[in-house]
Amino acid sequence: MSSSNNTMTNENLKETILATYSNGQPILMAVDCIIFGVENNQLKLLIFKREVEPLAGHWSLLGRFVRPDESVDTAAENVLHELTGIRDIYMEQLHCFGDSNRDSGGRVVSVAYWSLIKVDQNQDQFSIDHHEAKWVPFDQVPELILDHGDMVTMAIENLRERARFHPIGFELVPKQFTLLQLLKVYEAIFSHPIDDRNFRKKILKSGLLTKLEKKDMSTSKKGSFLYEFNEETYQKLLKEGYNFEF
């Protein structure tokens, strides 16, 4: 084939591509963040009063549109950083919500993410001066805008499924913690009591914990030994999974 024929073929291809793109309809891309924490032995959700129309003043998840220079994952990470002032928050992509009528303001596709935050350690860092926000117990979440309620329902199911086979409960305790603190986190996630002896036996057998010589003396005169999780074992079990069905 001659070079002139190659040129014509390339030009025709470019014209076809341009025509395909120009015929497409613009769609807005957003991210929404479902933020879980454990406080007072309860699983809680962080919600916000929406500031813009439509539905300004109603309770909502935190989110925004994806900027042209961001990937979707980066947008979600930036939303969490803008809120908390911290990086490296545990986060998982949940689902793409794309019903054509989901947002009365326009054609918006939203990718939802759920994340875990240590409430007691990080709440003073939250950059929410311009947001009306509050932590609410999972069983007391008010009506949320759009399909945010569906996002939360799907996220809690996903969280519990992940917690059954991966050690993500450690994302919700301090760096040094007691077995009772860890137990209360898992009870909060699964929303039911867990047998203390079975829990201790199974969690110690996993190899995830490193026992420290010091104790937490705040709960009794005898005190409770503090633990740290074993980072190497933790990373291994994140990949391979472990049955945390208590």
C-alpha positions in Angstrom: 0.0 0.0 0.0 1.3 3.4 -0.9 2.1 6.1 1.6 -0.7 8.3 0.2 -3.2 5.5 0.8 -1.8 5.1 4.4 -2.3 8.8 4.9 -5.9 8.7 3.7 -6.6 5.7 6.0 -5.2 7.5 9.0 -7.1 10.7 8.2 -10.3 8.6 7.8 -9.7 6.9 11.1 -9.2 10.3 12.9 -12.4 11.6 11.4 -14.3 8.6 12.5 -12.9 8.9 16.1 -13.7 12.6 16.2 -17.2 12.0 14.9 -17.7 9.3 17.6 -16.6 11.5 20.4 -18.5 14.6 19.2 -21.7 12.6 19.1 -21.3 11.6 22.8 -23.3 13.4 25.5 -21.3 14.9 28.4 -21.9 13.2 31.8 -20.6 14.5 35.2 -18.5 12.1 37.3 -18.6 12.3 41.1 -17.3 10.4 44.1 -19.1 9.9 47.3 -17.4 8.7 50.5 -19.0 6.5 53.1 -17.0 7.1 56.3 -17.2 4.6 59.1 -15.8 4.8 62.6 -16.3 3.2 66.0 -17.1 5.3 69.0 -18.5 4.3 72.4 -18.6 0.7 71.1 -20.9 1.7 68.3 -20.4 1.6 64.5 -21.0 5.2 63.3 -21.3 7.0 60.0 -20.1 10.5 59.3 -22.8 12.5 57.5 -23.0 16.1 56.3 -25.6 18.8 55.6 -25.6 19.4 51.9 -24.7 23.0 51.0 -25.7 23.3 47.4 -28.9 22.9 45.4 -30.7 20.7 44.7 -31.5 19.4 48.2 -29.4 21.9 50.1 -29.8 21.5 53.9 -30.5 17.7 53.7 -28.3 15.1 55.2 -25.8 13.6 52.7 -22.5 11.7 52.3 -19.4 13.8 51.6 -18.5 14.0 47.9 -17.8 16.2 44.9 -17.3 16.1 41.2 -14.1 14.6 39.9 -11.7 17.2 38.5 -10.2 16.9 35.0 -6.7 16.3 36.4 -7.8 13.6 38.9 -8.3 9.9 38.6 -11.5 8.6 40.3 -9.4 7.0 43.1 -7.4 10.1 43.6 -10.5 12.3 43.8 -11.8 10.1 46.6 -8.5 10.2 48.4 -8.4 14.0 48.1 -12.0 14.3 49.5 -10.9 12.4 52.6 -7.8 14.4 53.0 -9.6 17.7 52.6 -12.0 16.6 55.3 -9.6 15.0 57.8 -6.2 16.6 57.1 -4.6 13.1 57.0 -3.5 10.7 54.3 -3.4 6.9 54.1 -6.9 6.4 55.3 -8.2 2.8 54.7 -10.5 3.1 51.7 -12.1 0.6 49.3 -14.0 1.3 46.1 -17.6 0.1 46.5 -19.7 0.5 43.4 -20.6 2.7 40.5 -24.1 4.3 40.9 -25.2 5.4 37.4 -29.0 5.4 37.3 -30.0 8.0 34.7 -32.5 9.6 37.1 -30.4 9.5 40.3 -29.7 13.2 40.4 -32.3 15.8 39.5 -29.5 18.4 39.0 -28.1 16.6 35.9 -26.7 13.4 34.5 -24.3 12.4 37.2 -22.5 9.0 37.7 -21.0 8.5 41.1 -18.4 6.1 42.2 -18.8 5.3 45.9 -16.0 4.5 48.4 -16.1 3.4 52.0 -13.4 4.1 54.5 -12.5 3.5 58.1 -11.3 6.2 60.5 -10.2 6.1 64.1 -12.8 8.5 65.5 -11.2 9.1 68.9 -7.8 9.8 67.5 -8.7 11.9 64.5 -11.9 13.8 65.2 -10.0 16.9 66.4 -8.2 17.0 63.0 -11.3 17.1 60.9 -11.4 20.1 58.6 -15.2 20.6 58.8 -15.4 24.3 59.6 -17.4 24.8 56.5 -19.6 21.7 56.8 -22.3 20.8 59.3 -21.3 17.3 60.1 -21.9 14.7 62.8 -21.3 11.0 63.6 -24.5 9.0 63.9 -24.9 5.4 65.0 -25.4 3.1 62.1 -28.9 2.2 63.2 -29.9 5.8 63.6 -28.9 7.2 60.2 -31.5 9.7 59.0 -32.9 9.8 55.5 -30.1 10.7 53.1 -30.4 12.4 49.7 -30.5 10.8 46.3 -29.3 7.1 46.5 -26.9 7.7 49.4 -29.0 5.5 51.6 -28.4 2.6 49.1 -24.7 3.4 49.1 -24.6 3.1 52.9 -26.6 -0.2 53.0 -24.3 -1.7 50.4 -21.2 -0.4 52.2 -22.1 -1.9 55.5 -22.7 -5.3 53.8 -19.3 -5.0 52.1 -17.6 -3.9 55.3 -18.9 -6.9 57.3 -18.0 -9.3 54.5 -14.4 -7.9 54.4 -14.2 -8.1 58.2 -15.1 -11.8 58.1 -12.0 -12.7 56.1 -9.6 -9.8 56.4 -8.1 -8.1 59.5 -9.5 -4.7 58.8 -10.8 -4.3 62.4 -7.3 -3.1 63.3 -7.9 0.0 61.2 -10.3 1.1 64.0 -8.2 0.7 67.1 -5.3 2.8 68.4 -1.7 1.7 67.6 -1.5 0.1 71.0 -4.7 -1.6 72.2 -6.2 -4.1 74.6 -8.0 -7.3 73.5 -11.2 -5.8 74.9 -10.9 -2.8 72.7 -10.4 -5.0 69.7 -13.3 -7.2 70.7 -15.6 -4.1 71.0 -14.6 -3.0 67.5 -15.7 -6.3 66.0 -18.9 -6.3 68.1 -19.6 -2.9 66.7 -18.9 -3.9 63.1 -21.1 -7.1 63.3 -23.7 -5.5 65.6 -23.9 -8.5 68.0 -22.1 -9.8 71.1 -19.1 -12.0 70.5 -18.0 -14.7 73.0 -14.9 -13.2 74.7 -13.0 -16.5 75.2 -13.5 -17.6 71.6 -12.5 -14.2 70.3 -9.3 -14.2 72.4 -8.3 -17.7 71.4 -8.9 -17.1 67.7 -7.3 -13.7 67.5 -4.2 -14.8 69.4 -3.8 -17.9 67.2 -3.8 -15.8 64.1 -0.3 -14.5 64.8 -1.5 -10.9 64.2 -0.7 -9.6 67.7 2.5 -8.7 69.4 2.1 -8.6 73.2 3.7 -5.6 74.9 5.1 -5.5 78.4 3.0 -2.5 79.5 -0.6 -2.4 80.5 -3.6 -0.2 80.2 -4.4 0.7 83.9 -7.5 2.7 83.1 -10.1 -0.1 83.5 -8.9 -2.0 86.6 -6.2 -2.1 89.3 -4.8 -5.2 87.7 -4.8 -3.6 84.3 -4.9 -5.2 80.8 -1.9 -6.0 78.6 -1.5 -3.9 75.5 -0.9 -5.3 72.1 0.3 -4.1 68.7 -0.6 -5.9 65.5 2.2 -7.6 63.5 2.5 -5.6 60.3 4.1 -8.4 58.3 1.4 -10.9 59.2 -1.3 -8.2 58.7 -0.2 -7.5 55.2 0.0 -11.3 54.5 -3.5 -11.9 55.7 -4.9 -8.9 53.8 -3.9 -10.7 50.7 -4.6 -14.3 51.7 -7.6 -13.8 54.0 -8.3 -15.3 57.4 -11.6 -16.6 58.8 -12.6 -14.0 61.4 -16.1 -15.5 61.8 -16.6 -15.0 65.5 
